[in-house]
């Protein structure tokens, strides 16, 4: 009898242990999002489901998960769209992320953006590790890096307007390789800007070949988006050629037809991109939903020879009376291309702050000067940031509906795109114009971006993926920023989760810095 009691006690103990193990970690979640309308980022139709999160990852997606898991935190998502956090493939957010007061990247968080790319337009660093160390545990969004062709070229050659020697090219290739080894996702170029504008196609191909060895992407601000140099169509052709000869995926940054000379060329560009994809040259584009681009006045109106050879040479040319007539003539022509003086709005970074909020024509009228002279004087006084209203609506919409075009912001100071691009696209082109379905909008802001830029385990709601998730109501997600008030935060993101941590709750930011530096996990496949 005593022996039977002992056996029964051990049997009960064994059953208890098995039950504890069975109801333990495998059946426990940290957070449960219940009853949400899931738009998973793949482009598929929405459906109702729960999402279970454990740690920094998605544990499960399905119905009645509250019966399957125990959990500490519950979010009732009834009436909300539950989608992946948006991924912005083109920002200029690095300086903000490195700052003491803007590192939360709140202007992106309130747009629903959980991951930003930095280093676009040829301006990214090649020593990724140094930045990763500075940013670890101190940023509000995830951050991924592109190596800047302009940065690499200037490090080796300065601002020379000439082709590199073989030795200089080898040095540049070594820097690109270093950046890829340290986790960059690819190479960005700004071939419209100095010093990138001084490079040949062959130089860029040679550097893009280094990126291809690591499975990276070539992201390019085209050499010409208008008729400044080789023309828009030739510039697209050049980008595709670089992708083909370097055997690298290509992304056309902030795709547009800039200025009156090229309006209506979107059909031809779309045909070129689709032909490239048919030939196996993976080609995508990103686009912000505004008719005005943003840049510096000098970049918009000066031809690039003026900027060669460094700051001192640049200023000497601006102040050389013998060159003034030529420079003014070129400014006048570039103003025409962009739609005239009234299309150039001063937005930020002007030494004369009274000019901010006025266009060049208004300033000229108030001072009884010619717009060309006004522009030249501002440039010689240090320049400024502008919004350049240079696109037409038909081209914007033609590009937007293409299945290979992602959402981006190209966020810069003084332009509402830095604070409002994603809700602006949703409100104007999904809700008002019905150009895209909500599912397509989400896909082109999440899954397509992750796939195109090479980010793994993000961009779609999938078991095992990182828990970067937003919850928003379809009638409340709105942009508030405009060209008169470009720094207003967007509204309508009720919950935002990054790497499994709640960062926005009930539309309020809780000051958590849950972002991570994302490094491309790739090896040299040469």
C-alpha positions as CSV (number, residue, x, y, z in Angstrom):
1,X,0.0,0.0,0.0
2,X,2.8,2.4,0.9
3,X,4.6,1.6,-2.3
4,X,1.4,2.4,-4.3
5,X,1.1,5.8,-2.5
6,X,4.7,6.7,-3.4
7,X,4.1,5.8,-7.1
8,X,0.9,7.9,-7.2
9,X,2.7,10.9,-5.7
10,X,5.5,10.7,-8.3
11,X,2.8,10.2,-11.0
12,X,1.0,13.3,-9.9
13,X,4.3,15.3,-9.7
14,X,5.2,14.2,-13.2
15,X,1.7,15.2,-14.5
16,X,2.1,18.6,-12.8
17,X,5.6,19.2,-14.3
18,X,4.3,18.2,-17.8
19,X,1.3,20.6,-17.4
20,X,3.6,23.4,-16.3
21,X,5.8,22.8,-19.2
22,X,2.9,22.7,-21.6
23,X,1.4,25.9,-20.2
24,X,4.8,27.6,-19.9
25,X,6.8,29.7,-22.3
26,X,5.4,28.1,-25.5
27,X,1.8,29.2,-24.5
28,X,2.7,32.6,-23.2
29,X,2.8,36.0,-25.0
30,X,3.9,39.3,-23.8
31,X,1.2,41.2,-25.7
32,X,-2.0,40.4,-27.5
33,X,-3.6,42.7,-30.1
34,X,-7.2,41.6,-30.4
35,X,-9.8,41.9,-33.1
36,X,-7.9,44.0,-35.5
37,X,-8.4,44.4,-39.3
38,X,-5.1,42.9,-40.5
39,X,-3.5,44.4,-43.6
40,X,-0.3,42.4,-43.6
41,X,1.9,44.3,-46.0
42,X,1.9,41.6,-48.8
43,X,-0.9,43.3,-50.8
44,X,-3.4,40.6,-49.9
45,X,-6.9,41.4,-48.8
46,X,-7.5,42.4,-45.2
47,X,-8.9,40.0,-42.6
48,X,-9.9,40.0,-38.9
49,X,-7.5,38.4,-36.5
50,X,-5.4,38.7,-33.3
51,X,-1.7,39.2,-33.2
52,X,0.4,37.7,-30.3
53,X,3.8,39.2,-29.6
54,X,6.6,37.7,-27.5
55,X,9.9,39.6,-27.0
56,X,10.7,41.6,-30.2
57,X,8.8,39.3,-32.6
58,X,5.4,38.2,-33.8
59,X,4.5,34.9,-32.0
60,X,1.2,34.1,-33.7
61,X,-1.5,35.5,-35.9
62,X,-5.0,34.0,-35.8
63,X,-8.4,34.0,-34.3
64,X,-9.3,33.5,-30.6
65,X,-5.6,33.7,-29.5
66,X,-6.7,34.7,-26.0
67,X,-7.8,31.1,-25.6
68,X,-4.4,29.8,-26.7
69,X,-2.0,32.1,-24.8
70,X,-1.7,33.7,-21.5
71,X,-0.4,37.3,-21.7
72,X,0.3,40.4,-19.6
73,X,-0.8,43.2,-22.0
74,X,-3.9,43.4,-24.2
75,X,-4.7,46.0,-26.9
76,X,-8.3,46.0,-28.2
77,X,-7.8,46.8,-31.9
78,X,-11.5,46.6,-32.8
79,X,-12.1,49.3,-35.4
80,X,-8.4,49.7,-36.1
81,X,-6.3,48.7,-39.1
82,X,-3.3,46.6,-37.8
83,X,-0.4,46.8,-40.3
84,X,3.3,46.6,-40.4
85,X,5.1,49.8,-39.4
86,X,5.9,51.9,-42.5
87,X,9.4,51.8,-44.0
88,X,10.8,55.0,-45.5
89,X,13.5,54.2,-48.1
90,X,14.6,57.8,-48.6
91,X,15.1,60.2,-45.7
92,X,17.7,62.7,-44.6
93,X,17.2,61.8,-40.9
94,X,20.7,61.0,-39.8
95,X,21.5,64.4,-38.3
96,X,18.3,64.3,-36.3
97,X,19.0,60.8,-35.1
98,X,22.4,61.9,-33.9
99,X,21.1,65.0,-32.2
100,X,20.2,65.4,-28.5
101,X,16.7,66.7,-29.1
102,X,15.4,65.0,-32.2
103,X,16.7,61.5,-31.9
104,X,13.2,60.2,-31.2
105,X,12.4,60.8,-34.9
106,X,8.9,61.8,-33.7
107,X,8.0,63.4,-37.0
108,X,8.4,59.9,-38.6
109,X,6.8,57.9,-35.7
110,X,3.6,60.0,-35.9
111,X,3.4,59.1,-39.6
112,X,3.5,55.4,-38.7
113,X,7.1,55.0,-39.8
114,X,9.1,52.5,-37.8
115,X,12.2,52.2,-40.1
116,X,14.1,54.9,-42.0
117,X,16.9,54.7,-44.5
118,X,19.6,57.3,-44.3
119,X,22.5,58.2,-46.6
120,X,20.4,58.9,-49.7
121,X,21.4,61.1,-52.6
122,X,25.0,60.2,-52.4
123,X,25.4,61.6,-48.9
124,X,25.8,58.6,-46.7
125,X,28.8,57.5,-44.6
126,X,31.0,54.5,-45.4
127,X,32.1,53.8,-41.8
128,X,28.8,52.3,-40.7
129,X,30.2,50.9,-37.5
130,X,31.0,54.3,-36.0
131,X,27.5,55.5,-36.5
132,X,25.9,52.2,-35.3
133,X,27.8,52.6,-32.0
134,X,26.6,56.2,-31.5
135,X,23.0,55.3,-32.4
136,X,22.5,52.0,-30.5
137,X,19.9,52.3,-27.8
138,X,19.3,55.9,-28.4
139,X,16.9,56.3,-31.4
140,X,13.2,56.3,-31.8
141,X,13.0,54.5,-35.2
142,X,15.0,51.7,-36.7
143,X,17.7,53.0,-39.0
144,X,19.4,51.4,-42.1
145,X,22.3,52.9,-44.0
146,X,23.3,53.5,-47.6
147,X,26.9,54.4,-48.5
148,X,27.1,57.7,-50.3
149,X,28.9,57.8,-53.6
150,X,29.4,61.6,-53.1
151,X,30.9,61.0,-49.7
152,X,33.3,58.3,-51.0
153,X,34.3,60.4,-54.0
154,X,35.0,63.5,-51.9
155,X,37.0,61.5,-49.4
156,X,39.4,60.3,-52.2
157,X,39.2,63.2,-54.7
158,X,37.8,66.2,-53.0
159,X,35.6,68.3,-55.3
160,X,37.6,67.7,-58.5
161,X,35.7,67.9,-61.7
162,X,37.6,65.1,-63.3
163,X,37.7,61.3,-63.7
164,X,39.6,59.3,-61.1
165,X,42.9,57.7,-61.7
166,X,43.0,53.9,-61.4
167,X,44.5,54.4,-58.0
168,X,41.8,56.7,-56.9
169,X,39.1,54.4,-58.2
170,X,40.6,51.5,-56.3
171,X,40.5,53.6,-53.1
172,X,36.9,54.4,-53.7
173,X,36.1,50.7,-54.3
174,X,37.8,49.8,-51.1
175,X,35.7,52.3,-49.1
176,X,32.5,51.0,-50.7
177,X,33.6,47.4,-49.8
178,X,34.3,48.5,-46.2
179,X,30.8,50.0,-45.9
180,X,29.2,46.9,-47.2
181,X,31.2,44.7,-44.8
182,X,30.1,46.9,-41.9
183,X,26.4,46.4,-42.8
184,X,25.3,49.0,-45.3
185,X,22.4,48.0,-47.6
186,X,23.8,49.5,-50.7
187,X,25.2,52.5,-52.5
188,X,23.4,55.7,-53.0
189,X,24.3,58.3,-55.6
190,X,23.4,61.9,-56.2
191,X,24.5,62.3,-59.8
192,X,22.7,65.6,-60.0
193,X,24.8,67.1,-57.2
194,X,28.5,67.9,-57.0
195,X,30.7,66.0,-56.7
196,X,28.6,63.1,-58.0
197,X,27.8,65.1,-61.1
198,X,31.5,65.0,-62.0
199,X,31.6,61.2,-62.3
200,X,31.3,59.1,-65.4
201,X,28.9,56.2,-65.7
202,X,31.8,53.9,-65.8
203,X,33.0,55.1,-62.4
204,X,29.6,54.4,-60.8
205,X,29.4,51.0,-62.4
206,X,32.8,50.1,-60.9
207,X,31.6,51.1,-57.4
208,X,28.2,49.4,-57.9
209,X,30.0,46.2,-58.7
210,X,31.3,46.2,-55.2
211,X,27.8,46.5,-53.8
212,X,26.6,43.6,-56.1
213,X,29.1,41.3,-54.4
214,X,27.2,41.7,-51.2
215,X,23.7,41.5,-52.7
216,X,23.1,45.2,-52.0
217,X,21.1,47.8,-54.0
218,X,22.1,50.9,-56.1
219,X,19.8,53.8,-55.1
220,X,20.2,56.8,-57.3
221,X,19.2,60.4,-57.5
222,X,19.2,60.5,-61.3
223,X,21.8,62.6,-63.1
224,X,19.0,64.7,-64.5
225,X,15.3,64.8,-63.7
226,X,14.7,67.5,-66.2
227,X,16.8,69.1,-69.0
228,X,19.8,70.2,-67.0
229,X,22.4,68.0,-68.6
230,X,21.7,64.7,-70.4
231,X,18.0,64.9,-69.9
232,X,15.5,62.8,-67.9
233,X,15.2,59.8,-70.3
234,X,18.9,59.5,-70.7
235,X,19.4,59.6,-67.0
236,X,16.9,56.8,-66.5
237,X,18.7,54.9,-69.2
238,X,22.0,55.5,-67.4
239,X,20.6,54.1,-64.1
240,X,19.4,51.0,-65.8
241,X,22.7,50.5,-67.6
242,X,24.5,50.7,-64.2
243,X,22.2,48.0,-62.8
244,X,22.7,45.8,-65.9
245,X,26.5,46.1,-66.1
246,X,27.1,45.9,-62.4
247,X,24.5,43.2,-61.9
248,X,22.9,45.1,-59.1
249,X,19.3,46.0,-58.2
250,X,18.4,49.6,-59.0
251,X,16.1,52.0,-57.2
252,X,15.2,55.3,-58.8
253,X,15.0,57.8,-55.9
254,X,12.0,60.2,-55.6
255,X,10.8,59.5,-59.2
256,X,9.4,62.5,-61.0
257,X,9.3,64.5,-64.2
258,X,10.8,67.8,-63.0
259,X,9.9,71.0,-64.9
260,X,7.9,72.1,-67.9
261,X,10.3,70.6,-70.4
262,X,9.7,67.0,-69.3
263,X,6.1,67.0,-68.2
264,X,4.3,64.0,-69.7
265,X,7.4,61.8,-69.9
266,X,6.1,59.4,-67.2
267,X,4.7,57.0,-69.8
268,X,8.2,56.6,-71.4
269,X,9.9,56.1,-68.1
270,X,7.4,53.5,-67.0
271,X,8.0,51.6,-70.2
272,X,11.8,51.8,-69.7
273,X,11.5,50.4,-66.1
274,X,9.1,47.6,-67.1
275,X,11.4,46.6,-70.0
276,X,14.4,46.5,-67.6
277,X,12.4,44.3,-65.2
278,X,11.4,42.0,-68.1
279,X,15.1,41.7,-68.9
280,X,16.0,40.7,-65.4
281,X,17.4,44.1,-64.2
282,X,15.4,44.5,-60.9
283,X,14.3,48.1,-61.0
284,X,12.1,49.9,-58.5
285,X,11.4,53.5,-57.6
286,X,10.2,55.5,-54.6
287,X,8.0,58.6,-54.6
288,X,6.7,61.3,-52.2
289,X,3.1,62.5,-52.7
290,X,3.8,66.2,-53.3
291,X,4.0,68.4,-56.4
292,X,6.9,70.4,-55.0
293,X,10.4,69.0,-54.5
294,X,12.7,70.4,-51.9
295,X,16.4,71.3,-52.2
296,X,18.8,74.2,-51.8
297,X,18.4,77.2,-54.0
298,X,21.9,76.8,-55.4
299,X,21.3,73.2,-56.3
300,X,18.2,74.1,-58.2
301,X,19.5,77.2,-60.1
302,X,23.3,76.9,-60.5
303,X,25.0,74.7,-63.1
304,X,27.4,72.4,-61.4
305,X,30.7,73.8,-62.9
306,X,30.2,76.7,-60.4
307,X,30.6,74.3,-57.5
308,X,33.7,72.5,-58.5
309,X,37.0,72.4,-56.6
310,X,35.7,73.2,-53.1
311,X,34.1,76.1,-51.2
312,X,36.7,78.7,-51.8
313,X,36.7,78.2,-55.6
314,X,32.9,78.2,-55.5
315,X,32.7,81.5,-53.7
316,X,35.3,83.0,-55.9
317,X,33.3,82.2,-59.0
318,X,30.1,83.6,-57.5
319,X,31.9,86.9,-56.8
320,X,33.9,87.1,-60.1
321,X,32.4,90.0,-62.2
322,X,33.7,88.3,-65.3
323,X,31.4,85.2,-64.6
324,X,28.4,87.1,-63.4
325,X,26.7,87.4,-66.8
326,X,27.1,83.7,-67.5
327,X,25.9,82.6,-64.1
328,X,22.8,84.9,-64.2
329,X,22.0,83.6,-67.7
330,X,22.1,80.0,-66.4
331,X,20.0,80.9,-63.4
332,X,17.4,82.5,-65.7
333,X,17.2,79.4,-67.8
334,X,17.0,77.1,-64.8
335,X,14.2,79.2,-63.4
336,X,12.3,78.7,-66.6
337,X,12.7,75.0,-66.4
338,X,11.2,74.9,-62.9
339,X,8.2,76.9,-63.8
340,X,9.3,80.5,-63.1
341,X,10.2,82.6,-60.1
342,X,6.7,82.2,-58.5
343,X,7.3,78.4,-58.3
344,X,10.3,78.8,-56.0
345,X,9.2,79.1,-52.3
346,X,11.9,80.0,-49.7
347,X,11.3,77.6,-46.8
348,X,14.3,77.5,-44.4
349,X,17.9,78.2,-43.7
350,X,18.0,81.7,-45.1
351,X,20.2,84.3,-43.3
352,X,17.4,86.8,-43.9
353,X,14.5,85.1,-42.1
354,X,12.0,87.6,-43.5
355,X,12.3,85.9,-46.8
356,X,10.9,82.5,-45.5
357,X,7.4,81.9,-46.7
358,X,7.8,84.1,-49.8
359,X,8.5,83.0,-53.4
360,X,11.2,84.6,-55.6
361,X,8.6,86.6,-57.6
362,X,7.1,88.1,-54.5
363,X,10.5,89.1,-53.2
364,X,11.5,90.6,-56.5
365,X,8.2,92.6,-56.6
366,X,8.7,93.9,-53.1
367,X,12.3,95.0,-53.8
368,X,11.9,96.2,-57.4
369,X,14.5,93.7,-58.6
370,X,14.6,91.0,-61.2
371,X,14.0,87.5,-59.8
372,X,17.4,86.4,-61.3
373,X,19.2,89.0,-59.2
374,X,17.2,88.2,-56.1
375,X,18.2,84.5,-56.5
376,X,21.9,85.3,-57.2
377,X,22.1,87.6,-54.1
378,X,20.5,84.9,-51.8
379,X,22.9,82.3,-53.1
380,X,26.0,84.6,-52.6
381,X,24.7,85.2,-49.1
382,X,24.8,81.6,-48.1
383,X,21.7,80.2,-49.9
384,X,18.6,78.7,-48.4
385,X,16.2,75.8,-48.7
386,X,13.3,75.9,-51.1
387,X,10.2,74.1,-52.2
388,X,10.2,74.0,-56.0
389,X,6.7,73.4,-57.4
390,X,7.8,71.7,-60.6
391,X,5.6,68.6,-61.1
392,X,2.2,68.0,-62.7
393,X,-0.5,65.9,-61.3
394,X,-0.8,63.4,-64.2
395,X,2.8,62.3,-63.9
396,X,2.6,62.0,-60.1
397,X,-0.5,59.8,-60.4
398,X,0.9,57.8,-63.3
399,X,4.0,56.9,-61.3
400,X,2.1,56.2,-58.1
401,X,-0.1,53.4,-59.5
402,X,2.9,51.4,-60.7
403,X,3.4,48.2,-58.6
404,X,7.2,48.9,-58.3
405,X,6.8,52.4,-56.8
406,X,7.3,52.6,-53.0
407,X,6.2,55.4,-50.6
408,X,9.0,57.7,-49.4
409,X,9.4,61.2,-47.9
410,X,12.8,62.6,-48.9
411,X,12.2,64.5,-45.7
412,X,14.1,67.8,-45.4
413,X,13.6,70.9,-43.3
414,X,11.0,73.4,-44.4
415,X,9.0,70.9,-46.5
416,X,5.9,69.2,-45.1
417,X,7.1,65.9,-46.6
418,X,9.3,65.4,-43.5
419,X,6.3,65.3,-41.3
420,X,3.4,64.2,-43.4
421,X,4.2,62.1,-46.5
422,X,2.6,58.8,-45.5
423,X,-0.7,60.2,-44.3
424,X,-0.7,62.7,-47.2
425,X,-0.5,59.8,-49.7
426,X,-3.2,57.9,-47.8
427,X,-5.6,60.8,-47.5
428,X,-5.2,62.2,-51.0
429,X,-4.7,59.2,-53.1
430,X,-6.5,56.4,-51.2
431,X,-9.4,58.2,-49.5
432,X,-10.1,61.2,-51.8
433,X,-9.0,60.1,-55.3
434,X,-9.3,56.4,-54.8
435,X,-6.2,55.8,-56.9
436,X,-5.0,53.0,-54.6
437,X,-6.7,50.6,-52.3
438,X,-5.7,50.6,-48.6
439,X,-4.0,47.2,-49.1
440,X,-1.9,48.5,-52.0
441,X,-1.0,51.6,-50.1
442,X,0.2,49.6,-47.1
443,X,2.1,47.1,-49.3
444,X,3.9,49.9,-51.1
445,X,4.8,51.5,-47.7
446,X,6.0,48.2,-46.1
447,X,6.4,44.8,-47.8
448,X,7.5,46.2,-51.1
449,X,10.0,48.5,-49.5
450,X,11.5,45.7,-47.3
451,X,11.8,43.4,-50.2
452,X,13.3,46.0,-52.6
453,X,15.8,47.5,-50.1
454,X,16.9,44.1,-48.7
455,X,15.5,44.2,-45.2
456,X,14.6,40.8,-43.7
457,X,12.0,40.0,-41.1
458,X,10.3,43.3,-41.4
459,X,7.6,44.9,-43.6
460,X,5.0,42.2,-43.3
461,X,2.9,40.7,-40.5
462,X,4.2,37.2,-40.4
463,X,5.0,34.8,-37.6
464,X,8.7,35.1,-36.7
465,X,9.0,38.6,-38.1
466,X,10.0,41.5,-35.9
467,X,7.1,43.2,-34.1
468,X,7.1,46.6,-35.9
469,X,3.3,47.2,-35.9
470,X,1.0,50.2,-36.1
471,X,-2.7,50.5,-35.4
472,X,-4.7,53.3,-37.0
473,X,-8.2,54.2,-38.0
474,X,-9.0,54.6,-41.7
475,X,-10.9,57.9,-41.1
476,X,-8.4,59.4,-38.7
477,X,-5.0,59.0,-40.3
478,X,-4.3,62.5,-41.6
479,X,-1.5,64.9,-42.4
480,X,-1.5,68.3,-40.6
481,X,1.7,69.8,-42.1
482,X,1.6,72.1,-45.1
483,X,3.9,74.5,-46.8
484,X,2.9,77.3,-44.4
485,X,3.2,75.0,-41.4
486,X,5.7,72.3,-42.4
487,X,6.5,71.0,-38.8
488,X,3.0,70.0,-37.6
489,X,2.9,66.3,-36.5
490,X,0.5,64.0,-38.3
491,X,-2.4,62.4,-36.4
492,X,-4.2,59.1,-36.3
493,X,-1.5,56.6,-35.3
494,X,-3.2,55.3,-32.1
495,X,-0.6,52.6,-31.3
496,X,2.9,52.1,-32.6
497,X,5.1,49.2,-31.6
498,X,8.8,48.9,-32.5
499,X,10.7,45.7,-31.8
500,X,7.9,44.5,-29.5
501,X,7.8,47.7,-27.4
502,X,4.9,50.1,-27.3
503,X,6.1,53.6,-28.3
504,X,2.9,55.4,-29.1
505,X,-0.2,54.5,-27.0
506,X,-3.6,56.3,-27.5
507,X,-1.8,58.7,-29.9
508,X,0.6,59.7,-27.2
509,X,4.4,59.2,-27.5
510,X,5.8,57.7,-24.3
511,X,9.4,58.7,-25.0
512,X,10.7,55.2,-25.4
513,X,13.7,54.8,-27.7
514,X,13.0,51.3,-29.1
515,X,14.7,51.7,-32.5
516,X,17.7,49.7,-33.6
517,X,20.4,50.1,-36.2
518,X,19.7,47.6,-38.9
519,X,22.8,46.0,-40.5
520,X,22.6,44.0,-43.7
521,X,23.5,40.5,-42.9
522,X,25.4,39.6,-46.1
523,X,28.7,38.2,-47.0
524,X,30.9,38.9,-50.0
525,X,29.6,36.4,-52.6
526,X,32.4,37.0,-55.0
